[in-house]
Amino acid sequence: MQAQYAKEFIEEVKDYRYPDDLDKEIAAFFEFSAKQGEAYDRITVSAGDSSYTGIRREMINEVMHKTWGQSPSFNLMSDW
């Protein structure tokens, strides 16, 4: 499930430039999230001590790697 959610979201934002299209990406995230069901909600908004924490982290890592991680501008920025 996590791979499918990540894949579908990445498909929606694949043409965005990072960090230039941050506003579009944020809007797309909320629009995408609103269309998903209860399982997605539990994964993405569950409390930090939840059993879903690892799943959420893997989804975030996959999306970051395939979106922001591909941006030369973003990769030049410091972590801070």
C-alpha positions as CSV (number, residue, x, y, z in Angstrom):
1,M,0.0,0.0,0.0
2,Q,2.7,2.4,0.9
3,A,4.5,1.9,-2.4
4,Q,1.3,2.5,-4.3
5,Y,0.5,5.7,-2.4
6,A,4.0,7.0,-3.0
7,K,3.9,6.0,-6.6
8,E,0.6,7.8,-7.3
9,F,1.7,11.0,-5.5
10,I,5.0,11.0,-7.3
11,E,3.2,10.7,-10.6
12,E,1.0,13.7,-9.8
13,V,4.1,15.9,-9.0
14,K,6.6,14.5,-11.4
15,D,6.8,17.6,-13.6
16,Y,7.3,20.0,-10.7
17,R,10.7,21.8,-10.3
18,Y,12.1,21.8,-6.8
19,P,12.2,24.1,-4.9
20,D,10.6,26.5,-7.4
21,D,7.2,24.7,-7.4
22,L,6.9,24.2,-3.6
23,D,3.5,25.9,-3.5
24,K,2.2,23.6,-6.2
25,E,3.6,20.6,-4.5
26,I,2.0,21.5,-1.1
27,A,-1.3,22.0,-2.8
28,A,-1.0,18.7,-4.7
29,F,-0.2,16.9,-1.4
30,F,-3.4,18.2,0.3
31,E,-5.5,17.5,-2.8
32,F,-4.1,14.0,-3.1
33,S,-4.5,13.3,0.6
34,A,-8.1,14.4,0.6
35,K,-8.9,11.8,-2.1
36,Q,-7.4,8.9,-0.1
37,G,-9.2,6.7,2.4
38,E,-8.9,5.7,6.0
39,A,-5.8,3.6,5.6
40,Y,-3.9,6.5,4.1
41,D,-5.2,8.8,6.9
42,R,-4.0,6.3,9.6
43,I,-0.5,6.1,8.0
44,T,0.0,9.8,7.4
45,V,-1.6,11.3,10.5
46,S,-1.1,8.7,13.2
47,A,0.7,9.6,16.4
48,G,4.5,9.3,16.6
49,D,4.4,6.1,18.7
50,S,2.1,4.4,16.3
51,S,2.9,1.2,14.4
52,Y,2.4,3.2,11.2
53,T,5.5,5.4,11.9
54,G,7.8,3.2,9.9
55,I,5.4,3.0,7.0
56,R,5.0,6.8,7.0
57,R,8.8,7.3,7.1
58,E,9.3,4.9,4.1
59,M,6.6,6.7,2.1
60,I,8.2,10.1,2.9
61,N,11.7,8.8,2.0
62,E,10.5,7.4,-1.4
63,V,8.7,10.7,-2.3
64,M,11.6,12.8,-1.2
65,H,14.1,10.7,-3.2
66,K,12.0,10.8,-6.4
67,T,11.1,14.5,-6.2
68,W,13.2,16.9,-4.1
69,G,16.1,14.4,-4.2
70,Q,16.3,14.9,-8.0
71,S,16.7,18.7,-7.7
72,P,20.2,20.0,-8.1
73,S,19.2,23.3,-6.4
74,F,17.7,21.5,-3.4
75,N,20.7,19.2,-3.1
76,L,23.0,22.2,-2.9
77,M,21.1,23.6,0.1
78,S,22.4,22.9,3.6
79,D,20.3,20.7,5.9
80,W,19.6,23.8,8.0
